[in-house]
Amino acid sequence: MNKGKAGEMRLQREAKMAVRDLQSQIKKSGMINTQNYICLPDPSNVYEWYYIVFGLEAPYKGGYYIGKIKCKDNYPASAPNITIYTDNGKFRTNKLQPDGICLSISDFHQESWNPAWKVTQIVMGLVSFWLDSEYTYGSVDS
């Protein structure tokens, strides 16, 4: 089996797990009880996942921040590209940073990428960076 097909199958499994998790939460409590984000693939392209981050404390309180994770054909062997579309005060948006956010979990740093990470875990990592005060390429300067 070629790498592209294996990556696609893995992403399909990850998508099923993510959907199943959300459905289970809704069935149990009538609502989604995630920790600050929802992340699901584009229904027509399993290589592109969209996320929404919410429920953060100040200075992000009350905000809903939307972005995209684009996996390469050879995922999980290579890191995905991470972008954000909503102004947020931490990272430059896709309009100002079209090549994505520079993080150790993004395609800017293939050397630190871990193929065991799932797309939903990438969003958890993104939120961690978001809440950290450390500056990274793609961070807003002021």
N, C-alpha and C positions, 0 to 999 in steps of 0.2 A: 504494500500500500504506500502511495507517495505521501510526502509530508503534508501537502496541501489538503488532501482528503482526510488524513488523520487529524489535522487541526480543525477542519470543518466538523468532523464527528465529535471532537471534544467540545467545541463551542456549542453544538446542538445539545450535548448532554448538560453542559453548564446552563444553557437556556432553560431546559426542562426543569432542572433543579431550582432555578430562580423563580420560575412561574409556579412550580409546586409549592415552594416555600410561601409565596405571597397568597396563594389560594388557601393554604393551610391556616395562615394567620387570619384571613377573612372568615373562614369557616369557624374557627375557634372563638374569635372575639368580635366578629362583625366589622373589623377594620384591619388596616395594615399597621403592624407594630414594629416597624424596622427601626434601626438606630440611625437616624439622620439621612437616609438615602433610599432610593429605589433605583434599580439598574436592570434593564431588560434589553434584549437585542431588537433591532429593526426586524419586523416580521418577514421582510423580503430579503434580508441580507444578514446572516448570522455573524458576519465579520464586523458589523457596526452595531455597537451598543450605546444606548442613551441612558443618561442618569439624571436624577434630580436630587439635589442636596437640600435639606430643610431642617428646621428644628435646632439650629445652632444657637449658641449663646452670643451675647453682644461681642463684637459690633455687627454680627451677621443676623441677629435675632429678627425673626419675621420674614426673612428672605427665602426665596426659592431660586436655586441656582441650577441651570440646565447645561449639560455638556455631552460630549461624545467620546467614546473610546473606540478607536479603529484598530482592529487586529490585522496583522499581516497575513499573507497566504501561508506562511510557515509557522504560525502560532501553534503551540506555545514556545517554539524554539527562539522566537524573537519577541522583544517587548512591543507593546502596542503604543499608538499615538494617543495622547490625551489632550482634548481641547475643552474649553468652556465658552459658552455663548452669553452668559448673563454677567453684567457688571457686578463685581463682588467685593472690591477693595483689597483682594489678596493676589489674584492672578489676572494677567492681561487676558482679555477676551480673544476669541478667534479672529475678530476683526483686526486687532492690533498684534496678535501673535498667531498668525495662520499656521505656523509649523508646529504648534502645540506647546504644552507646558514642559519645562525641563525639570524632571524629577528622577530619582533613582529607579522609579517604577515605570518610567516611560521610555520611548525609543531614543531619547537623548543619551541614555546610559545603558546600552546593551550589556556592558560588562557587569552591571549589578542586577540584571534581570534574573529572576528565578522562575523557570518554567512550571513550577508547581503552583504558582499563584493563579487564581481564577479571576475572571473579570470583576466579579463582585468584590473580591478582596482588594483589587486595584482601587476601587472607589473608597473602600475603608481606608486604604493608605492615603489616598488623595485628601480625605477629610482630616486625617492626622496631620498632614503637611499644612493643610488649610489653617488649622488651629494653632500651629507652631509659629513662633515669631521669626524663624530662620528665613533669610532671603535666598531665593533661587532665581535663575534666569527665567523670566516670565512672570516674576512677582511684580506687583505694582510698587513703584518707588516711594510714593507719598500716601 
